[in-house]
Amino acid sequence: MKPLTPREIVAQLDRHIIGQAPAKRAVAVAVRNRWRRQQLDRELAREVAPKNIIMVGPTGVGKTEIARRLSSLVNAPFIKVEASKYTEVGYHGRDVESMIRDLLELAVAMIRAQHADTVREQAEACAEERLVSLLLGEAIGSDDSRAATPADPGGATGEPAAAVVETNPVRQRMRQKLREGLFEDREIEISIRHKQAIPIIGGAGPDQLDPGFASMIEGILPERTSRRRVTVARARAILIDQETDKLLDTDKIIEQAIERTEQSGIVFLDELDKVVAPGDGRAGGADVSRQGVQRDLLPIVEGSAVTTRHGVVHTDQILFIAAGAFHNASVSDLMPELQGRFPIRVELNALTRDDFRRILTEPDAALTKQAAALLAVEGIEVTFEPEAIEVMAELAAEANAGMENIGARRLVTVIECVFEQISFDAPDLAAAGDTRITITPAFVRERLAAIMSDQDLRRFVL
């Protein structure tokens, strides 16, 4: 984890998310505490539990974005799941342990990418040798590999690529032409290995099977090899991946991925309110399994050992951030034991017109900047009058007040309506030399007038 201070974390979040200072401070402190725990004595660190957070607020106010941006800041495995898609054990559907398995798979991919960077140069050199052999039409076997020669980088000699001297002038000339890009569009035939997918057994997919059983089935299924004709450019990417796999230590990657999952993993559990029954907390009818999801979540959040196909993952130090609107229920309707596992509770405020105005202009990737950048590809320069931004913010706030409040997501609809005709006509405008467009308040009102005035149409369009 990057040892960012809480103030630095909040400053980074402010670049992308407007407002919601209490939520930002809460997650910043929670992440910093995880780093602090790693500096403690091992015995004491074992006793320090993560401070899980539950964020309460309407949709579209930044709950998911805060958690997502946070994970990228600290380079931690992060997964967003919806509590409503899980079911109680014994019912058909995904069990809650699958979120930990998915989190580990993300960590494995993250660690693998980091290790791949360290062997990238060697893998590229090996792939280049195979491409030279393919282009020369050498007899290289069914798997496109050939016996190690003095020209092989890291071959039987074990020497690095830079220490090997090529003695074959034909291969030297071919390699030079290959590096100059003279063969990028030429098609060659290569072998590609495919792992067969685990079949659906008894109506259960791979993610619903027991991890041990799924691993056994995966080991039994043989790899398929197929021959394909691809361009040299595409073949290079495929061969680099194949050579990278040969150079990586899979066991080490899995070991580090499990450790990173346990020590740095973040699970964002959205729509928690959907598995809460208001009032006495007893669900009934068709949704009887939903209340059981809370009982199944409890040991995962509390700390348990989850069996995966890569090994056992302990969830004691995984940070859980839950979120929900809680319109029809309250946090107090959760099981008391589960409430206790989310000691930090943060209220997020509904967005105002001023918030909308800031969202349209201040973030690094604000919607207005995105729209202008897309049209710049066509050669069109777009500028916004400040009053036009105010009008868009005002209309978005009015739409949220008159209909379902969907927060900042309403701005996406507003921007698309404003730019729909411009985006359609952009190639023609550029061809005619009309490359400058100014978005004015009158233009915004004109584009949104029909939708804002038709109450029935607004229900379905805006």
Secondary structure, 3 states (H helix, E strand, C coil): CCCCCHHHHHHHHHCCCCCCHHHHHHHHHHHHHHHHHHCCCHHHHCCCCCCCEEEECCCCCCHHHHHHHHHHHHCCCEEEEEHHHECCCCCCCECCCHHHHHHHHHHHHHHHHHHHHHCHHHHHHHHHHHHHHHHHCCCCCCCCCCCCCCCCCCCCCCCCHHHCCCCCHHHHHHHHHHHCCCCCCCEEEEEEEECCCCCCECCECHHHCCHHHHHHHHHHCCCEEEEEEEEHHHHHHHHHHHHHHHHCCHHHHHHHHHHHHHHHCEEEEECHHHHCCCCCCCCCHHHHHHHHHHHHHHHHHHCCEEEECCEEEECCCCEEEEEECCCCCCHHHCCHHHHHCCCEEEECCCCCHHHHHHHHHCCCCCHHHHHHHHHHCCCCEEEECHHHHHHHHHHHHHHHHHCCCCCCHHHHHHHHHHHHHHHHHHHHHHHCCCCEEEECHHHHHHHHHHHHHCHHHHHHHC
